[in-house]
Amino acid sequence: MYTQAMDTLGKDAEDRKPVRSAEQAMLEARFDARIDDGAFIEAKDWMPDHYRKTLVRQISQHAHSEIVGMLPEGNWISRAPTLKRKAILLAKVQDEGGHGLYLYAAAETLGTSRDEMLYALHTGKAKYSSIFNYPTLTWADVGAIGWLVDGAAIMNQVPICRCSYAPYARAMVRICREESFHQRQGFESLLTMMQHGTEAQKAMVQDAVDRWWWPSVMMFGPPDDQSPNSAQSMRWGIKRISNDELRQKFVDAAVEQAKVLGVTLPDPDLKWNEERQHHDFGAIDWDEFWNVIAGNGPCNRERIAARVKAWDDGAWVREAALAHAEKQQQRFKEAA
């Protein structure tokens, strides 16, 4: 759902380019030529180590975000106001689990195991989108997440359908279709409350928008000049559009959608710039962003604790599945 975290990590010392052999230089030249031609890279193709590491980091953190992202909304499944809303939310949370599965599978094609990726998440070595470290206080938060958070995710993810790494690009096609549904259902939920709800419900929607707006704007990652990995990722075709460009597209779209909803976006500096043909917006509190990334957000510890508990509680299922697979394999060998 969210690819922000690839831009929040510094360069690893091990990623610095070593001295290359003539053969290595030739392979890199061929790889660069394929990237320049817009060709897709498949799992079996040769690729630079840093390209592989960058993809593992981005795809696994994207997968972590999908899985952790189930938690804030799952909190409201048992408290949805109607059966219809419960069914919609159940379907959405199920979709997010599926997205995580697609993405973990795509990352595994790069030679890393799912156990390794989840260990990195559970021990804090891997990041996930900072947006999921905020609490869902009211039912309107579910709609705000659909409209704003999933709306920002779509801006981020549609360009990844053209990512140079083919398994990732293919996974993103289905994910983006489903995220588009999530964004529409969130918007529709808020619109229903604003058009047919009580004054208290309308105030609830405005309060949710006030709390989720700035974290959603931050989802695109730090400014381009402070994003250590963006330039190389764009050179390789992993990213297609820069953080700041995506953020601007999101703001421009959200302003018009907010008018339809009848809500006010909590930014007094938000206004149309005729010369730029874009909306100007206020300063982002990057101190808050980095503080949440560092693990000090309102729900960081709660989210990781929930994931670790789910992993531990599900150990018997994994063990049973492995035992069954081993028995099936043994029976197949005996039959052969």
Salt bridges, closest charged atoms under 4 A:
ASP7 OD2 - LYS239 NZ 3.13
GLU14 OE1 - LYS53 NZ 3.22
ASP15 OD2 - HIS50 ND1 3.55
ASP15 OD1 - LYS53 NZ 3.61
GLU28 OE1 - ARG20 NH1 2.66
ASP36 OD1 - ARG235 NH1 3.13
GLU42 OE1 - ARG170 NH2 3.03
ASP45 OD2 - ARG34 NH1 3.19
ASP45 OD1 - LYS44 NZ 3.49
GLU66 OE2 - HIS62 NE2 3.44
GLU66 OE1 - HIS99 ND1 3.38
GLU73 OE2 - LYS92 NZ 2.41
ASP95 OD2 - HIS182 NE2 2.89
GLU96 OE1 - HIS99 ND1 3.33
GLU96 OE2 - HIS182 ND1 3.24
GLU108 OE1 - ARG114 NH2 3.00
ASP141 OD1 - ARG211 NH2 2.67
ASP150 OD2 - LYS92 NZ 2.59
GLU178 OE1 - HIS99 NE2 2.49
GLU178 OE2 - ARG174 NE 3.11
GLU179 OE2 - HIS99 ND1 3.33
GLU179 OE1 - HIS182 ND1 3.22
GLU188 OE1 - ARG85 NH1 2.77
GLU199 OE2 - LYS202 NZ 3.63
ASP207 OD2 - ARG211 NE 3.02
ASP244 OD1 - ARG247 NH2 3.05
ASP252 OD2 - HIS278 ND1 2.56
ASP252 OD1 - HIS279 ND1 3.01
GLU256 OE2 - LYS259 NZ 3.43
ASP280 OD1 - ARG276 NH2 2.74
GLU302 OE2 - ARG303 NH1 3.48
ASP313 OD2 - LYS309 NZ 2.69
